[in-house]
Amino acid sequence: MLPLCVAVALALAQLLAAGAARELAGTAAQAGAMAVLQGGDPKAAARDAVPGWSRGRLDVRVTGRAVRVELRPITVVPGMAAMLAATARADAGPAA
């Protein structure tokens, strides 16, 4: 019974980590788009918008005025981070 409880707890923790990655990716993409509007560095703004532990798991791409962020969550099982990666995109809108 104990191994089953541990497996369920680990699965729930993994789902929570994936959900947190999704939220953080969205926040980072929005911060990057705001930096585009303000004339700043969108990659730096996106990285500054997430906690330090997640910066090494963050991939930021800027195309024109669009910012795309991918964040790989911390995983219990090696190799699952790519499968659970969260992607968010934010657009700064048309150029003025």
N, C-alpha and C positions, 0 to 999 in steps of 0.2 A: 504493500500500500504506500509506503514512504517513497519508493522510486517514482510511482505515478504522481504523487503530490509534487515532488521536485520537478518532474517533467512539465507538469501543468504550470507551476510557478515560473519556470524558465521561459515557457512559451508566452505567458502573459507579459513577462518582463521584456521579451523581444518585441511584442506588439506595441508596448508602450514606447520603446526606443524608436521604433519605426514611425509612430505617430509624432513623437517629439521631433524627429528629423524632418518630417513633412512641414510642421509648423515653423521650424527654424529656417528651412529652405525658402519658404514664402516670405518670411521676414527679411532674409538676406537679399532676395530678389527685389523686394520693394525698396530697401535701403539703397541698393545699387541704382535703381531707376531714379530715385530722388537725387542721387549724386549726379546723374546725367543732367537732370533739370537744373541743378545748381552749379554746373560746370566743374564738378569735382571728379575724383577717381572712383568709378563705379565698382571696380574690383576691390579696392581698399575698403570702401563703404560696406560692401557685402560681407567682407571678412570681419570687419569691426562689429557687425550686427549680431554675430553669433558668439557663444561662449568659447573660451580658449580651447577647451578639450575637443571641439568639433572643427576647428580651423584646418587641421590636417586632413580632414575627411571631406573638405569642401572643394568643389570645382566650379569656378565662375567663368562664364563666357559672355562677352559683350559683342553684339552685332548691331552696329548703328546705334539706335536708341533703345534697343531691347537688351535686357539682362536675363540670362538663364543660369540658374544655380542648381547644382546637383549635390546632395549631401548623403553620404553613406553612414547609416547608423552604426553604433557599437553593437556587435553581435556576440552571441554566446557560441554559436557554431561557426567555425572558420569558413569563409567563402560565401556566407549568406548576405554580407553587406551589399554586394552588387545587386542581388535579387531584391533587396528591400530599399534600395536607394530612392530617395525622394527628389523629384525634380519640380522646380517652380520657375515661372517666367513672369517678368514684369516689363511693361513697356512705358517709356517716358512720353509717349505720344508723338505726334508729328512735330517736326522742327518748326520753330517760330519764324 
